[in-house]
Amino acid sequence: MRTEDHDEPAGHSRPTADDGPFTLTVDGEVFTVRLRPEEPGACDYDWESGPNKGYGFSSFQRVAYSGIQDRANTPSAALQPNTIDEHRESIRDFLGQINPETGYIGD
């Protein structure tokens, strides 16, 4: 898949799981991003243009609590979906860990 094969959302937008998967091109590499509807703050990144079919990564946002008593039920703020620019930053972090000889992390 090439960059010209898909439209990319604006950098400031915050897609939700209800919007469905979307495709991003970062540093020439193409990723499909899927937000998990059953796990707010969790998403999977499939490296479509990578050398190893089915390879990618997942990320998870943490919920902040204002105090110990809140931990039982109530986070201090609602979890906001990542912006497209934040998704791109996560992808760049992932790509920075890839061994160019193997296409995997840490080899």
Helices and strands as residue ranges (DSSP letters): G 3-5, G 17-19, E 22-26, E 29-35, E 42-47, E 56-60, G 68-72, H 84-96
